[in-house]
Amino acid sequence: MALDAKAAVVTSSTPSVGTSHRTRPVETDWTASKLATEVLRPLDGAKPRYITQAPLPLDVLGGMGQYVGALVLSLTLADHVCVAVQPSENNSLSICHVGHTDDHEVGVVHVALDRLVAGAGVIEAEAIAILASEIQDDTVIGVVGILVECIRHGLLPVTALSTTISFGLTHSSIDDVDFQVALMSGVVVSIAKVLNVTVDAISCHTAFQAVQSTWMRRAIGLEGIGAILHGEAHALSQVRCDPYTCMGMLPLPDDIAIVGIDTGVRHSHACEKYTKARVASQMGREIVNRIIEHDELTDLHWDGLLSRLTVNDYIDRFRDRLPAQIKGSDYISHFGSIDDPLAVIEPSVMYKVRSRTEHHIYEQARAVQFVEALARAVRTRKTSPLVEVGDLMYASHWSYGQRSGLGAIETDLLVNILRQYGSDCEIYGAKISGRGCGGIVVVLMRQTDQARAALDSAMADYHQQTSLSPTLLCGSLPGLIVSGACSA
């Protein structure tokens, strides 16, 4: 198997290990061509048509950090969503999905513009609530929601709602949250091109937050938007959350690859467990805030975000004063509600406040150390900084499972297998990614025959022990703002 971390296409020069795993095909040209020929060109009129390729993000470190102001490190994958748009003649929004089979496009949805827009181009809040309640498909909710919020935030004119939108995914088993965020990003950039307006990542992020809180009511999903929008191929995007700030790109060494392995399992309770972890950490944040106010700890420069606390300050001043766990009803009676519309306390649930809180503080420290060590690896071309980066990944994996409670037996098994091969085989680190409870394992490795053989063997071992077929995710595309929209 030839693994090119800079290319969008994965080729195979040697057979993979039996049928134990597969490399995901990246069918860029096929998907874009199908969108252009079967969706856009049959439409009447000669209005402009554009296609974008929105890469899916791979959370490398700092995930779950959106609401604590963390530094999030993400890589753009070669796997992506193709989005095609064209202005519509019928004063309505049309959304359709091009499948990966030869039959036909599916899931066509039409939304009449006059349902949302009143006089002078004003979007009615009541109409939004009614429409959002009627739409059963999260994908459609996301597309309509991002257009409406971009209009409300002044990023797009109201005519953005009079558009034909079609999309195709390079593979059907991509994490649905990352897929939806990439799709929405592709829609915004494509329509902005059609309407000849400029959008920036910071304003887009604000609109996405509105979709997340108002339309989807979901506590997860926006950590990778920085990579999707302004990521560069074969480089990590560094995004500081709350307020959203792009900290620049961190190129990987030429002979180093970061790849993902889809474990083939996603547990159904992932979203519920993620939300509970968020609630618990927000409880911890509020208790920390009250301690700071009570003790008048003005030297901390506290702004209400957990990522601002150093590990030493946390251990010395707060750790022993946080409850290991507390029942929701008891917390409410002592402290009231928490200021987070996507983290609602359930009175009957027991929340592990201390461990869920300290994950974010330690993870922020790891993210900073990760950047420093990887930059040193680029500068010195030595192996020791890569080993240090790998150790940080293993520590993050442990914390994700043990402190946040979002691990999974399958991801633990795969990470342990990879760790056994270790740096002697040029596999330097591995960790769980994304929303946890299964999903993707991120691997830091060297691009050599030895490392590729070790990766193949590790995936074969995993298949043998679980009967699951892992999928290798490799290659990297530039983000949407970097690559732009192409004429269809």
Summary of the structure (lengths in Angstrom):
residues: 488
radius of gyration: 22.8
end to end distance: 32.7
largest distance: 68.9
contacts: 1755
relative contact order: 0.17
helix: 47%
strand: 22%
